[in-house]
Amino acid sequence: NSGTTRTEGEIEALPITLYGNSSRAASALAKTMAGVSYEPSESGGQEFMIISRAAINGVASGKWSYSIDGVDAGLGSAERGHDMIAPTPEIIQEVRLTANNDVAEGFTPGVSLSLTEKSGTNDFHGSLYYYMRNDAFGARSFFLAKVPQDIQNNGGFSFGGPLTIPK
């Protein structure tokens, strides 16, 4: 199999911006890989809609497979990568875009997007994030009298650690 992989260190370093009124989605990491063709303004810029309607390595939207931890995560329709409750980048360990799958990956013409979540640790860990987009910080176009109103606040956290089951 040939493909592109983004590891945890790369994922943490990549800027995943806010678009539309949706939160940041881990599937948006696919936009940083070669062979992904998408329309940024698709469906008002909703991340889960943009990537689900993307063509990847010449394969039309709805044809490539999308999985999280090896489990099919797509709707199986023209919006294969449509994920209404998409995982945030903070909980993803690896993203892999495979260009030519073997027979283990059925119902796809050879392209798959796979997310692997972080798991297994003996220590407690986590992250806290807050992203704000506000027209007070934006620049206006040369032809506009003022900056268009655009206010969005997106915050959250991730937390992980050992699981202890009492006897």
N, C-alpha and C positions, 0 to 999 in steps of 0.2 A: 504494500500500500504506500502510495506517496501522498504527502499532505503537508500541512502547516500546523504547527503546535505553538500555542502561547502558554507559557508556564506561569506559576504563581507570581514570580518576580516581575515578569513582563506585564501581567494583568494589573498589578498594583501600580506600575509606572505609567500605564496608558491613561490618557484623559478620556473618560466616557462622559460625554456632555449630556445635558438635559435637552430634550426636544419635545415639542408639543406640551401636553399636560400629563404625560406618563413619567413614571420614575425611570431611573437608570436600569437597564436590563443587561444581563451578562451575555445574552445572545448578540448584542450589539458589537461585541468583540470581533465577530465575523467580518464586520466592515473594515477591519484593519488588515485583512488578509487578501492576497492576490487572487484574482478570479471572481471576486464578488461584485456584482453590478446591481446597484440599487438607486432608487429615486428618493433623495432626502426629504422631499415635501410630501411623499406618499401618506395619505390619510392624516394630514395635519402634522406629520412628523412623529407619530407615535412609534417608538422604537420597536415594539413587538410586531407592528404591522409592516414597517419598513423592511425588516430582515425576512419576514415570512413571505414577502412578495419579491424578494431579490432573486435574480438569476445567478447561479453559482457554477463557474467553469462551463458555461454554455448550457447548463441544465435549467429549464424553466422553473419558475416558482411553483411550489406544490409538488414537485417531483423528487427533490432531494430529501434525505431523512434527517431528523432532528431528534437527538436523544440526550437524556440526563442520567448519568450513572448507568448507562447501558439499557435504559428503559425508554421506549418510544415516547417522546414528549409532544409530538405534533398532533394536529387535529386530523391528519390524513386527508386533507382537502386541498383546495387551491392555496390555502394559507397554511402550509405544512409547519412552519415555524411559529405560528400564532400561539403565543403563550400569555394568557391574561394575567397570570401570577408568576411572572418570570423571576428566576433567582437574580439577586443582585451580584455584581462583580465581587463583592467582599467575601462571598461564600464559595467561590469557584477556585479550584486548584489548577485546572487545566482546561483549555479549549482546543479542540482539534478539528480541522477541516480536512477531510480525506477526499482525495481526487479520484481514486479508483478503488472501490470496495471489493472485497471478496464475497463469496456466496453467503457468508454469515450475516450479511446485512441485506435482508430481503426487501422487496418492494421499492427499490430505488435504482435509477439508472447509473449509479456509480459514485454519487457524491453524498457525503454525510457531514453534519455538524454535530459534534459530541461535546457535552459539558461534563466535567468531573468535579463533584463537590469535595470540599475539604472534609477529611474525616480522620479519626484515630489520633488521640493524643493523651498524654498523661498529665498535661498541665492545662490550666484554665487560660483561655485567650479570647480576645475579641477585638472589635473595632467599633468606633463611633464615627458617624459622618453626618455632615450637614452641607448641602449645596443650595445656593441661593442665586437666582437669576432675577434681576430687577432692572427696569428701564432707567433708573437713576444712575446705574453703572454702565449702561450701553452707549454706544456711539450712534449718532444719526447718520443716515445716508446724506450725501451732498445735496440731493434733490428734495429732501424732506425738511419741513420747518421744525419738527421735533421728533424725538425718538418714539417709535410706536410703543404703546403700553404692553409690557411683558413682565409679569411677576410670577415667579414660581419658587416654592420652598420645598426641598426634598431632604428629609433626614431619616436616619435609621441607625441600626446597630446590628452587629453579629456577635454571637457568643458561642463558645464551644469548650468542651473539657471532658474529663473522664466521667463515665457513667458507672455509678456504684449501685448494685442491686442488693438490698439487704436479704439475709437468709430467711 
